[in-house]
Amino acid sequence: MYTPEQDMGISGWFETDYGVDFVEVATARNLVDLVSILIEDYGQDIIGVDLELQGSYWDGAPIDNLEIMIALEEEGT
């Protein structure tokens, strides 16, 4: 049986002081929404570090790691 909550829209990892932490975001409308969710769920540790995410926004548009890292940096300043 298919259940939408099992379908992760965006997932990946980011570096921390202690190693690697994994990211799972069920859905994000756009870049602004994704950045807000990342900071809310993972805190300031996700700002300014290497990250590798894959997936798409809820409308099917692909995410862009560089764009996400830049937006996180801007949000953190």
CORPEJO-V30263 format. One line per field, one symbol per residue. burial: b if it has 16 or more other C-alpha atoms within 10 Angstrom, else e. A space follows every 50 residues. Layout:
burial = ???
This chain:
burial = eeeeeeeebbeebbbeeeeeeebebbbbeebeebbbebbeeeeeebbeee bbbebbbeeeeebeeeebbebbeeeee
